[in-house]
């Protein structure tokens, strides 16, 4: 029996490790009954070499920049259409929001399609009206819509307005728990560099792109009131990196903030392992889940997040495995971080609860099986 081929469409190739990109890579690695083919874009020349190291087929196109928060990668549309027309794929699985996915699905008449709804479009006040029209026609056309949780759906006025409940399957974003637990070699130079920076301080870790909805400016401001024996490790980069570095300097926080980028997966795992608290201070529902906070829970770390009333709350449960801070409120964020720093037994309890929570609900081995069932239902 011929193995069916699934075209996965994502914005970027990993690394760097963003939430959607992580999820799509996991999908490509965990399929058992279907062959994954990834179609994605890049701005970096070295990505064309990285794609050859993947264990699955990667079709990579160039991104020519960004306009109104949209990656200018039209060849996703053209290359995807050609692959469908040539009969190279049996199912199209797009990950939204991504206008090139919408356009491709609109023009696709040859094979079944589905999308995963990762988040609403929040910030783009003018362009989102056009994009929402595109989203509406796409969701009406696809055979199935995967929504990561009921909280995602309940927090989305847009999804609820379409009356498409019959198309929706609730399947969580999965975590590669087995791979995260697996011991990996790591260069001693990196370990020694980190140890020299953190000394015996309490380590607060955050991982993510430096973009507006991550709320990093409020996190940096909160450090003015966080315990003097704590240090924040920020992993990531993005359009706001210069601004964030300026804030660190303005508030004389150089000794309390360590900014890192371009880390390998084993280096990220090491940071998860040594940190005391993981924080995700996102301020907009664009942050719809927070996969990095789930990964931190695999290492039994308590989290501090903002109350977004969406999928983030499904994963991070207040006073069970997490503490909630008020949106855009540095003082409250520092209070929550200080509480966990000073109450180690309580922090340990939250970490244990988080470990149980992700093992019970977010193991990718289980998630992949559920997604394959959806594929089977639309063929």
Backbone torsions as a table, in degrees:
resi	resn	phi	psi	omega
1	UNK	NA	130.5	-177.9
2	UNK	-70.9	134.6	178.4
3	UNK	-75.8	128.0	179.9
4	UNK	-73.0	144.6	-176.2
5	UNK	-106.2	130.8	-178.8
6	UNK	-112.2	121.9	177.2
7	UNK	-86.8	110.9	175.4
8	UNK	-93.0	129.7	-178.1
9	UNK	-119.7	119.1	-178.4
10	UNK	-132.3	164.6	-177.6
11	UNK	-71.7	-43.5	-171.8
12	UNK	-134.0	160.0	172.2
13	UNK	-92.7	136.7	174.6
14	UNK	-80.3	150.0	-10.4
15	UNK	-75.3	166.5	4.7
16	UNK	-72.5	165.4	-172.3
17	UNK	-100.8	88.1	172.5
18	UNK	-88.2	168.9	-174.9
19	UNK	-61.0	-52.2	-179.2
20	UNK	-66.3	-41.6	-179.2
21	UNK	-62.4	-40.8	175.6
22	UNK	-58.7	-46.5	-177.3
23	UNK	-62.3	-44.9	-178.4
24	UNK	-66.1	-40.5	177.7
25	UNK	-62.1	-41.1	178.1
26	UNK	-61.8	-42.1	177.3
27	UNK	-56.8	-45.4	-177.4
28	UNK	-65.7	-30.2	-177.8
29	UNK	-85.2	-26.9	-169.6
30	UNK	-99.2	-7.4	179.1
31	UNK	-60.8	138.2	177.8
32	UNK	-114.3	-35.6	-174.7
33	UNK	-105.3	-2.8	-177.6
34	UNK	-133.8	149.6	177.5
35	UNK	-95.6	119.8	179.4
36	UNK	-84.2	141.0	172.0
37	UNK	-129.6	119.4	-176.5
38	UNK	-95.6	130.6	172.5
39	UNK	-117.4	119.2	-174.4
40	UNK	-153.9	179.0	-176.1
41	UNK	-126.4	167.7	178.6
42	UNK	-151.7	153.7	171.4
43	UNK	-103.9	-10.5	-170.2
44	UNK	-106.3	134.0	-179.1
45	UNK	-63.2	-36.8	-175.8
46	UNK	-68.3	-15.1	177.8
47	UNK	-63.6	-27.5	-179.9
48	UNK	-69.6	-24.1	172.8
49	UNK	-84.1	-38.1	-178.7
50	UNK	-61.2	-35.8	-176.2
51	UNK	-60.6	-28.4	-179.5
52	UNK	-73.7	-12.8	179.8
53	UNK	-90.4	-7.6	-178.9
54	UNK	-76.0	154.0	-178.1
55	UNK	-87.6	4.8	-178.9
56	UNK	-135.9	165.0	-177.5
57	UNK	-70.8	132.1	179.4
58	UNK	-123.8	126.9	172.4
59	UNK	-109.4	113.5	-170.7
60	UNK	-111.2	132.1	176.4
61	UNK	-123.0	163.4	-176.5
62	UNK	-83.6	138.4	168.4
63	UNK	-98.2	132.2	-175.7
64	UNK	-100.8	18.2	179.8
65	UNK	124.2	-157.8	-175.5
66	UNK	-141.2	142.4	176.0
67	UNK	-141.7	124.3	-177.6
68	UNK	51.7	44.5	177.7
69	UNK	67.9	9.4	179.1
70	UNK	-103.3	127.9	174.6
71	UNK	-67.6	130.0	-178.6
72	UNK	-86.3	79.7	-178.6
73	UNK	-130.0	66.3	-175.4
74	UNK	-63.3	-20.9	-178.7
75	UNK	-69.9	-13.1	169.5
76	UNK	-60.0	-44.0	179.3
77	UNK	-65.2	-50.2	-174.3
78	UNK	-69.0	-44.4	-178.7
79	UNK	-68.4	-40.6	178.4
80	UNK	-60.9	-43.4	178.3
81	UNK	-61.3	-40.5	-179.4
82	UNK	-67.0	-40.5	179.6
83	UNK	-62.9	-39.5	178.5
84	UNK	-67.9	-46.3	-178.6
85	UNK	-62.6	-33.4	-179.1
86	UNK	-82.5	0.3	178.4
87	UNK	73.0	25.1	-177.4
88	UNK	-84.7	-10.8	179.4
89	UNK	-133.9	154.9	-179.5
90	UNK	-110.0	-23.5	179.8
91	UNK	-141.1	141.4	173.3
92	UNK	-108.6	123.7	178.6
93	UNK	-122.0	104.5	-179.6
94	UNK	-99.8	157.8	-178.5
95	UNK	-121.5	117.7	-174.4
96	UNK	-103.6	149.3	9.7
97	UNK	-85.1	139.6	176.0
98	UNK	-170.8	104.4	-175.3
99	UNK	-57.0	-30.7	-179.2
100	UNK	-68.5	-31.5	173.3
101	UNK	-64.7	-45.6	179.3
102	UNK	-57.8	-48.5	-177.4
103	UNK	-64.8	-39.7	-179.7
104	UNK	-64.8	-44.9	-179.6
105	UNK	-66.8	-35.8	178.3
106	UNK	-60.3	-36.8	-175.8
107	UNK	-91.3	-7.0	-177.1
108	UNK	-80.9	121.6	177.0
109	UNK	-122.9	1.9	-169.6
110	UNK	-103.8	-17.6	-178.0
111	UNK	-149.9	158.6	-179.4
112	UNK	-61.7	153.8	-178.8
113	UNK	-141.9	153.8	173.6
114	UNK	-149.5	163.6	177.4
115	UNK	-133.7	154.5	166.7
116	UNK	-104.6	125.7	-179.1
117	UNK	-90.8	99.3	-176.4
118	UNK	-82.4	-37.0	178.9
119	UNK	-167.3	161.1	172.4
120	UNK	-74.8	162.7	169.2
121	UNK	-87.6	122.3	-170.9
122	UNK	-107.0	-52.7	-163.5
123	UNK	-84.8	-33.1	-171.7
124	UNK	-73.7	91.7	-171.0
125	UNK	-66.8	-34.5	-176.0
126	UNK	-96.8	-51.4	-176.9
127	UNK	-66.5	-23.6	-176.1
128	UNK	-68.3	-21.8	178.3
129	UNK	-67.5	-42.4	174.7
130	UNK	-67.0	-43.9	-177.2
131	UNK	-66.0	-37.1	178.4
132	UNK	-63.5	-33.7	174.4
133	UNK	-63.1	-43.7	178.4
134	UNK	-63.1	-41.3	178.1
135	UNK	-62.0	-43.8	-177.4
136	UNK	-60.2	-47.9	-178.7
137	UNK	-67.2	-33.6	177.6
138	UNK	-65.6	-48.2	-177.3
139	UNK	-66.4	-28.2	175.8
140	UNK	-71.6	-27.9	-174.4
141	UNK	-87.9	-37.2	-173.7
142	UNK	-64.4	158.6	179.7
143	UNK	-80.4	-28.8	-176.7
144	UNK	-152.1	150.6	178.1
145	UNK	-128.3	119.8	175.7
146	UNK	-93.0	124.6	176.1
147	UNK	-117.3	129.7	-171.5
148	UNK	-64.1	-23.8	179.0
149	UNK	-164.5	163.4	175.4
150	UNK	-65.1	-29.2	177.3
151	UNK	-64.3	-37.7	174.4
152	UNK	-57.7	-48.6	-177.3
153	UNK	-65.7	-45.3	-177.0
154	UNK	-67.6	-24.0	179.4
155	UNK	-90.0	-2.5	-177.0
156	UNK	-108.6	100.2	175.1
157	UNK	-60.8	-33.4	-178.4
158	UNK	-64.2	-51.1	180.0
159	UNK	-60.2	-44.0	-177.9
160	UNK	-64.4	-31.0	-177.2
161	UNK	-69.9	-18.2	-173.7
162	UNK	-86.7	-13.5	179.1
163	UNK	55.6	54.1	-176.8
164	UNK	-120.0	29.7	-176.3
165	UNK	-56.4	-30.8	-177.9
166	UNK	-68.0	-16.0	-179.9
167	UNK	-96.7	-9.6	-169.0
168	UNK	-90.0	134.3	169.6
169	UNK	-118.3	126.8	178.1
170	UNK	-89.5	109.0	179.1
171	UNK	-134.2	122.8	-175.1
172	UNK	-68.6	160.3	169.7
173	UNK	-70.7	126.1	-175.4
174	UNK	-90.5	159.4	179.0
175	UNK	-119.2	135.6	177.9
176	UNK	-78.7	72.8	-173.5
177	UNK	-61.4	-45.0	-178.8
178	UNK	-59.8	-44.1	-179.3
179	UNK	-68.6	-36.2	178.8
180	UNK	-66.6	-35.0	-179.8
181	UNK	-75.4	-22.8	-174.6
182	UNK	-66.3	129.8	178.2
183	UNK	-69.7	136.4	178.1
184	UNK	-130.4	146.9	175.5
185	UNK	-69.3	145.7	179.1
186	UNK	-141.5	142.4	-174.9
187	UNK	-67.5	137.1	-177.6
188	UNK	-62.0	-30.5	-178.8
189	UNK	-61.5	-42.3	178.4
190	UNK	-64.2	-45.6	-179.8
191	UNK	-59.9	-46.3	-178.3
192	UNK	-65.8	-36.3	177.9
193	UNK	-63.0	-44.8	179.8
194	UNK	-65.3	-46.0	-179.6
195	UNK	-59.8	-38.8	-179.5
196	UNK	-67.9	-27.9	-179.3
197	UNK	-80.9	-40.1	-172.7
198	UNK	-90.1	-22.2	-178.6
199	UNK	50.4	-124.4	179.0
200	UNK	-108.1	24.6	-176.6
201	UNK	-79.3	158.5	170.7
202	UNK	-73.3	134.0	-174.0
203	UNK	-105.3	121.6	172.0
204	UNK	-103.3	127.4	-176.4
205	UNK	-116.2	139.4	169.2
206	UNK	-139.5	144.7	-177.9
207	UNK	-134.6	128.6	177.6
208	UNK	165.3	164.5	177.7
209	UNK	-68.8	147.1	179.8
210	UNK	-84.0	80.4	-179.9
211	UNK	-129.2	164.5	-167.8
212	UNK	-57.1	-41.3	-170.5
213	UNK	-75.7	-9.6	179.2
214	UNK	-73.3	-19.1	175.6
215	UNK	71.6	24.0	-174.5
216	UNK	-68.2	-27.5	178.2
217	UNK	-62.6	-36.0	179.3
218	UNK	-72.7	-34.2	176.4
219	UNK	-64.1	-45.3	179.2
220	UNK	-62.8	-43.2	178.3
221	UNK	-62.8	-33.5	-179.3
222	UNK	-65.7	-25.1	-175.9
223	UNK	-65.7	-19.0	176.9
224	UNK	-59.5	-28.8	-177.0
225	UNK	-110.8	3.1	178.9
226	UNK	-82.6	147.0	180.0
227	UNK	-37.5	133.5	-175.8
228	UNK	-64.1	-20.4	179.9
229	UNK	-96.0	25.9	177.3
230	UNK	-116.9	151.9	177.2
231	UNK	-134.6	141.4	177.6
232	UNK	-100.2	126.9	171.1
233	UNK	-104.3	118.7	178.9
234	UNK	-107.7	118.4	178.8
235	UNK	-108.8	122.3	178.6
236	UNK	144.6	177.9	175.6
237	UNK	-158.2	173.8	-179.6
238	UNK	161.0	-170.6	-175.1
239	UNK	-63.1	-19.6	-178.7
240	UNK	-101.1	8.7	-176.7
241	UNK	-57.8	-46.2	-179.2
242	UNK	-61.3	-42.2	179.5
243	UNK	-63.1	-42.0	-178.9
244	UNK	-67.3	-39.4	176.3
245	UNK	-63.8	-37.6	177.5
246	UNK	-63.4	-41.3	178.2
247	UNK	-62.7	-42.2	178.5
248	UNK	-58.4	-44.8	-179.8
249	UNK	-69.0	-42.4	-178.5
250	UNK	-58.9	-40.4	-178.4
251	UNK	-93.4	10.6	177.8
252	UNK	53.9	49.2	-176.2
253	UNK	-108.6	18.3	-176.1
254	UNK	-56.2	-33.7	-179.1
255	UNK	-79.6	-9.9	-176.8
256	UNK	-110.8	-0.1	-178.1
257	UNK	-133.6	129.1	173.5
258	UNK	-120.2	116.5	-178.6
259	UNK	-103.3	127.0	-178.1
260	UNK	-127.5	157.0	177.5
261	UNK	-150.6	168.3	176.7
262	UNK	53.2	43.3	179.8
263	UNK	-85.4	148.6	174.8
264	UNK	-78.9	164.3	-177.4
265	UNK	-61.1	-39.7	-178.9
266	UNK	-68.3	-29.0	176.8
267	UNK	-71.3	-38.9	175.9
268	UNK	-62.3	-42.6	179.7
269	UNK	-61.5	-37.8	177.7
270	UNK	-62.9	-40.6	179.5
271	UNK	-68.4	-38.5	173.7
272	UNK	-58.0	-41.8	-174.8
273	UNK	-66.5	-40.1	-173.9
274	UNK	-91.3	-14.0	-176.9
275	UNK	-73.3	159.6	177.9
276	UNK	-100.7	-32.4	-178.2
277	UNK	-140.5	140.4	171.2
278	UNK	-110.5	135.3	179.3
279	UNK	-126.5	141.6	177.3
280	UNK	-130.1	89.1	-171.0
281	UNK	-87.6	30.2	-174.9
282	UNK	-59.8	146.4	-171.4
283	UNK	-117.0	-3.4	-179.5
284	UNK	-131.4	155.5	179.5
285	UNK	-69.5	-2.6	169.6
286	UNK	-55.9	-34.2	170.9
287	UNK	-80.1	97.5	-169.9
288	UNK	-97.5	-11.4	-178.1
289	UNK	-146.3	-58.7	-179.4
290	UNK	86.9	64.7	-175.2
291	UNK	-60.2	-29.9	-179.2
292	UNK	-67.4	-31.2	176.9
293	UNK	-69.7	-33.6	175.3
294	UNK	-65.7	-40.3	178.6
295	UNK	-64.3	-38.1	177.5
296	UNK	-62.1	-34.7	179.2
297	UNK	-66.1	-29.6	175.9
298	UNK	-60.0	-27.5	178.5
299	UNK	-97.6	15.3	175.5
300	UNK	62.0	41.0	178.6
301	UNK	-102.2	136.4	173.4
302	UNK	-72.5	154.4	-179.6
303	UNK	-121.4	155.9	170.1
304	UNK	-125.4	120.9	-178.5
305	UNK	-133.7	168.8	173.7
306	UNK	-92.6	150.9	-176.4
307	UNK	-80.8	95.4	-176.8
308	UNK	-95.8	-8.0	178.4
309	UNK	56.9	46.0	177.4
310	UNK	-147.2	-149.0	-178.3
311	UNK	-62.8	-25.0	176.3
312	UNK	-59.0	-36.9	-179.3
313	UNK	-75.0	-26.7	174.2
314	UNK	-64.0	-39.2	-178.4
315	UNK	-81.7	-50.6	-178.1
316	UNK	-99.6	105.3	-175.2
317	UNK	-100.6	124.0	-174.2
318	UNK	-57.8	128.0	177.3
319	UNK	64.4	13.4	171.3
320	UNK	-111.9	-57.1	174.4
321	UNK	-128.7	6.0	-173.1
322	UNK	-154.7	166.0	168.0
323	UNK	-122.8	138.2	179.5
324	UNK	-94.1	137.1	172.9
325	UNK	-111.1	152.6	178.7
326	UNK	-69.7	144.8	179.7
327	UNK	-59.9	136.7	173.1
328	UNK	53.5	37.9	-177.7
329	UNK	-130.2	89.2	-176.9
330	UNK	-56.3	-37.8	-178.6
331	UNK	-63.6	-41.1	179.6
332	UNK	-70.4	-36.8	176.8
333	UNK	-61.8	-44.4	178.8
334	UNK	-65.5	-36.3	177.5
335	UNK	-60.0	-43.7	-178.7
336	UNK	-68.5	-40.8	178.2
337	UNK	-64.8	-44.5	179.3
338	UNK	-62.5	-37.1	-179.4
339	UNK	-62.4	-42.8	179.8
340	UNK	-71.4	-33.4	177.4
341	UNK	-64.1	-41.5	-175.0
342	UNK	-84.6	-19.9	-177.1
343	UNK	-117.2	79.0	-172.1
344	UNK	-65.1	-39.1	-179.6
345	UNK	-63.9	-40.7	178.7
346	UNK	-66.1	-42.3	178.3
347	UNK	-61.1	-40.4	179.3
348	UNK	-64.0	-39.9	179.0
349	UNK	-62.4	-44.4	177.6
350	UNK	-60.7	-41.3	179.6
351	UNK	-62.8	-42.2	177.7
352	UNK	-63.5	-41.8	178.5
353	UNK	-63.5	-40.0	178.8
354	UNK	-63.2	-40.1	178.9
355	UNK	-60.6	-44.7	178.2
356	UNK	-64.8	-40.5	-177.2
357	UNK	-62.0	-46.8	-178.8
358	UNK	-71.8	-35.2	178.2
359	UNK	-65.9	-37.8	-178.4
360	UNK	-75.1	-31.1	-167.5
361	UNK	-121.6	-17.4	-169.4
362	UNK	-129.3	17.9	178.6
363	UNK	-67.0	124.4	-174.5
364	UNK	-66.5	-24.8	176.4
365	UNK	-58.3	-40.0	179.1
366	UNK	-75.4	-40.2	-178.1
367	UNK	-62.2	-44.1	-178.4
368	UNK	-60.5	-38.2	178.4
369	UNK	-62.6	-43.1	-179.2
370	UNK	-65.7	-38.9	179.5
371	UNK	-69.0	-37.5	177.1
372	UNK	-64.1	-32.1	175.7
373	UNK	-64.1	-37.2	177.7
374	UNK	-66.0	-43.4	177.9
375	UNK	-57.2	-45.6	-179.2
376	UNK	-60.7	-35.2	-175.7
377	UNK	-72.7	-20.4	-176.4
378	UNK	-104.9	-5.3	178.7
379	UNK	-76.7	NA	NA
